[in-house]
Amino acid sequence: MSTKALHIGYDAKRAFANHTGLGHYSRNLLVAMAKYYPEHHYHLYAPKVPKSGIEPLLQTAPFTMHHPQGWVNETFPSLWRSVRLGRQLKSNGLQLYHGLSNELPVDISKSGVRSVVTIHDLIFLDHPELYPAIDRQIYRAKSSMACEKADHIIAISEQTKQSIIQHFGIPANKITVVYQSCNPVFLETPSKEHLAQVKAHYQLPEWYLLYVGSIAERKQTLQLVQAFHALNQPNLKLVLVGNGGSYKQKVLQYVITHQLTDRVLFLQNIPTEDLPSIYRQALAVVYPSLMEGFGIPIIEAIHSGTPVITTAGGCFEEAGGDAAKYVPAGDVPALTNAFNEVTQSAELRQQMIAKGSAHARNFTPKTFADGVMGVYERVLQNGNTVRSKGAQ
């Protein structure tokens, strides 16, 4: 690694405005970069000034905040971020700019600043039926432009890398897979006191399966509840942590209709510091999503020492390795069988926990920061001819 201090810029919109997947990715990366590479200067570009107290760590050294300046940029902050930002980057002394969520400024090529973009997924192309036509058009335009203009692309999984190659025709040697980490709080062991406090506060049952994520069609939460309903284990409960819209109402209606209200607990807006204790007290984490860019709850679970049941194929097997139990997407009876297998065998759970502990070493904040910094270094040295280690 270079010892020269670099000035690196980031699209920080979602680091301050999004508290789901894209926001977590941004914050986890920025915190890891500052911790393991504090010699560099990190410039955060956000269209709005963060409210007091929001992500205060990102508003101190080695971070420098940048917001729209001037009447036009202040009036149209989205335009500043997407179309006009490139002209500002060079004047801020940047060597490299990283678009953290599938986007780069349209004028990035004119800035003279090297660029990297993280592509999380192309699910809107792989499963277009899940998205309105206008959304698909906007997402495709932004992602394809970013892939074309970037000096290099970071894909968060091998599945995403292959989607980029398939849909956009990008050469494989322009894409590096860098696995992300989860929030560092999941790497710490909660105290017995905190475990008990969390259990009492959220009225967690003694024995439960846990789902964490949006309650949405793509996540197949309804199929999860149907599989749970088929279980002949009256003492086992299901805890669903996540927000949702009309689809959540559909799931709620199923729970009410089938008289499961005393067995299915809905939680939402849980503080991050409480989540590890919720994970650790579950018999297993269930993540039956149809498709993701990566599947961060799987990583949170294996870091928490909790067995995982998830979907076969794609990025889920990258995230879970040999530690998880896999079920074909949408196969409700198979999901029920997996619940029975895992919950009824303490020996199997211990085997899964041990394998998960070993696999989790691939997804630490340091491996995340090292992987991304490695891409930065090679881009600055070699431009867009960089070839990732092991690239195909």
Secondary structure, DSSP 4 states (H G I P E B T S, - for coil): ---SPPEEEEE-HHHHH--SHHHHHHHHHHHHHHHH-TTSEEEEE-SSPPPTTSSGGGGSTTEEEE---SHHHHH-HHHIIIIITHHHHHHTT-SEEEESSS---TTGGGTT-EEEEEE---HHHHSGGGS-HHHHHHHHHHHHHHHHH-SEEEESSHHHHHHHHHHH---GGGEEE------GGGGSPPPHHHHHHHHHHTT--SSEEEEES---GGGTHHHHHHHHHT---TT-EEEEE---SHHHHHHHHHHHHTT-TTTEEEE-S--GGGHHHHHHTSSEEEE--S--SS-HHHHHHHHTT--EEEESSHHHHHHHTTTSEEE-TT-HHHHHHHHHHHHH-HHHHHHHHHHHHHHGGGS-HHHHHHHHHHHHHHHHHHGGG---TT--
